[in-house]
Amino acid sequence: MAEKKHQLTALGIAYEAVIKLGYTHSKLARLDSSINYPTLRNIRDGKEMKNATERFYLKLFFNLINKEYERRMVNGGVGAGSLLIVMKNILEAELK
């Protein structure tokens, strides 16, 4: 099966990870009033967006992943390795 277009970008990888952590679009919107549903759908669909918008969402998603990583490390480290791999993949995709 071919990968979805958004899974090839740093933002797409981060979006997938945040969704797998249980964040829905409505939960994300409650976190920050700057988040809007159309932009989340554009990220999900792999559509182009402005650099500033992409940076904002990438930073938000990366911080949520990091927060979950830190929580898992405090609670014995179960599953923390997989989050480190996701963070590494995000950084590698961003550097390409």
N, C-alpha and C positions, 0 to 999 in steps of 0.2 A: 504494500500500500504506500502510495506517495505521501510525503509529508505535506502538511498544509503550508501555504506561503508564509504565514506569520511565524511559524515555528523555526524559520531560518534566520530570524533577526533576534537581536538581544531583547528587544521589547516583546517580541512574540514568545520567546522562551520564558521571560519573566512573567508575562501574562498567564501562560499555561501553568506555571508553578504556583502562582497566587490562587488561581482557580482550584487547583488540586489541593491547596491548603484549606479550602472550604469558603473562600471569599466569593460571594456572589456580587453581581453588579450593584445591587441595593446596599450590601454591606460596605462596599468600597465607596459608594456615594455618601454614606453616613460618616465615613472617616474624614472626609474633606469636602467642603462645600464647592471647591473648584472642579471636582470630578463630575462629569456629565455622561449620561447614557449613550448619546450618539458617538462620542469619542471612544468609549469602551467597545462599542460595536465595531467601530472602524479598526481598532486594535485587533479584535477577535477575527475580523475579516481580512486583515493584512493590508489595509488601505494606506496610502501615503498620507503623511501629516507633517505639519511644521516641525522644525527641529526643536523649538522651545517646548512644544506640546509633548513631543516624543521624550525629551529629557525629563520633563516633569513626571510623566507616568513611569518611566524607567526607574527614576530615583525612588518614587513611591513604592513600586513593586519590589525593588531591591531591598529597601528598608523593611518592608513587611516580611520578606524571606529571611533577612538577617535577624529580625526580632524573633521569628519562630525558631531559627537556629539556636539563638541564645537561650530561649526557653527550654529547648530540648537538651541543651548541654547542662543546664541547671538540674534537670530532671533525669540525669543519668546518661545522656548522650544517645539514646535510642533514636535512630532515624536522622541524626545530625549529619552523618556522612553523605547521605543522599542530597541534603540541602547544600552542602559544600560543593558537590559535583554540579548542581544546578547553578550556583553562583559562579563557578569556574566557567561553565558553558556560556553564561551571560557575558562574562568579561571577554571570553574568546570571540564571541560573535560581535561584540562591540568593537574589538580591535581589528576586525577584518574589513 
